[in-house]
Amino acid sequence: MSSLLRHEESTDQELKAIIFWNGNARDLISYIQQIWSWPTLIKCSGKKVLYFELHTGGLSEHEDIIRTLERTIFWSLFWEKTVRGGHYYFKITKPDVKLCAIDCDSTN
């Protein structure tokens, strides 16, 4: 199996983990930080309230993560704004709240 194919499978697994996340927002942010290819394009600050920024840098794998996040309760609760050019901003007011695994497309 080629390394490219292994990477694609890994990415699918990573996206499924986001969709079916069964933990808190703080842990999901940590997970996304681990799988984001360019650490300089992701920022998180704060303690009681977290400010989370994702910048895709035009990478398709980052855009896949964004599209996946858009289908989650995390996005519904914490998304603040999107700026043209692949810049996404979140304000997590309750970072330790447990997120249930919801796939918004499963109701269609």
C-alpha positions in Angstrom: 0.0 0.0 0.0 1.4 3.4 -1.0 2.1 6.1 1.6 -0.4 8.3 -0.2 -3.2 5.8 0.2 -2.3 5.3 3.9 -2.5 9.1 4.3 -6.0 9.2 2.6 -7.2 6.5 4.9 -5.8 8.2 7.9 -7.6 11.4 6.8 -10.9 9.6 6.5 -10.4 8.2 10.0 -9.5 11.6 11.3 -12.6 13.2 9.8 -14.8 10.4 11.2 -13.4 11.1 14.6 -14.4 14.7 14.3 -18.0 13.8 13.1 -18.5 11.3 15.9 -16.6 13.2 18.6 -17.7 12.1 22.0 -15.8 14.4 24.3 -15.5 18.0 25.3 -14.7 21.0 23.1 -11.3 21.5 24.7 -10.3 18.0 23.7 -11.6 18.4 20.2 -9.5 21.5 19.7 -6.5 19.6 20.9 -7.3 16.8 18.4 -7.6 19.3 15.6 -4.3 20.9 16.6 -2.7 17.4 16.3 -4.0 16.7 12.8 -3.6 20.3 11.3 -0.6 20.1 8.9 0.8 23.6 9.6 0.9 24.6 13.3 1.4 28.2 12.4 -2.1 28.3 10.8 -3.9 27.4 14.0 -4.2 29.3 17.2 -6.0 28.9 20.5 -5.9 31.2 23.4 -7.7 31.7 26.7 -8.6 29.5 29.7 -12.2 29.9 30.8 -13.2 31.1 27.3 -11.2 29.9 24.4 -10.6 31.8 21.2 -9.8 29.3 18.4 -8.6 30.2 14.9 -8.2 28.0 11.9 -6.5 29.2 8.8 -6.5 26.8 5.9 -3.6 28.1 3.9 -5.3 26.8 0.8 -4.6 23.2 1.8 -7.3 20.8 0.7 -6.9 18.6 3.8 -7.5 21.7 6.0 -10.6 22.5 4.0 -11.8 18.9 4.5 -11.5 19.4 8.2 -13.4 22.7 8.0 -16.2 21.1 5.9 -16.4 18.3 8.5 -16.5 20.7 11.4 -19.4 22.5 9.7 -21.5 19.3 10.2 -20.9 19.2 14.0 -22.5 20.6 17.1 -19.1 22.2 17.8 -19.7 24.5 14.8 -23.3 25.2 15.7 -22.4 26.3 19.2 -19.0 28.1 18.8 -18.5 29.4 15.3 -18.2 33.2 15.3 -17.2 34.2 11.8 -15.6 33.2 8.5 -13.3 35.6 6.6 -12.7 35.2 2.9 -9.5 33.4 2.2 -10.0 30.4 4.5 -10.0 32.1 8.0 -12.4 30.7 10.6 -12.9 32.0 14.1 -14.6 30.3 17.1 -15.4 31.5 20.6 -15.8 28.6 23.0 -17.6 29.8 26.1 -17.8 26.4 27.8 -14.7 24.5 26.7 -15.4 21.6 29.1 -19.0 21.0 27.9 -19.5 17.5 26.5 -20.3 17.4 22.8 -22.6 14.7 21.6 -21.8 13.0 18.3 -24.2 14.5 15.8 -23.9 14.2 12.0 -26.3 16.8 10.6 -26.5 15.0 7.3 -27.8 11.8 8.9 -31.3 13.4 9.3 -31.7 14.0 5.6 
